[in-house]
Amino acid sequence: MEILEFRFSRDDSCHKLGLRHPVYQIMEALGRLKPGQAVRVETDDFDWAQTIEIVARGAGYSVSRERDDPPVLLIWR
């Protein structure tokens, strides 16, 4: 399985740097997934990880937590 990697830090917050919220970036990447691909998300922000997990599951993706502290998610269709 090919895995696309994303890392987000709470220090690189959308508000301070004017970046887009991580959930938007992940959902765009998930929408471009091809068969046999997955997205791996690592963040030091539990709230972001939880939000990404809930939104991905709600959109019909499978989600596995590889680690809890710091959170690492593996998301695939």
Buried (B, 14 or more C-beta within 10 A) or exposed (E): EEEBEBEBEEEBBEEEEEEEBBBEBBBEBBEEBEEEBBBBBBBBBEEBBEBBBEBBEEEEBEBEEEEEEEBBBBBBB
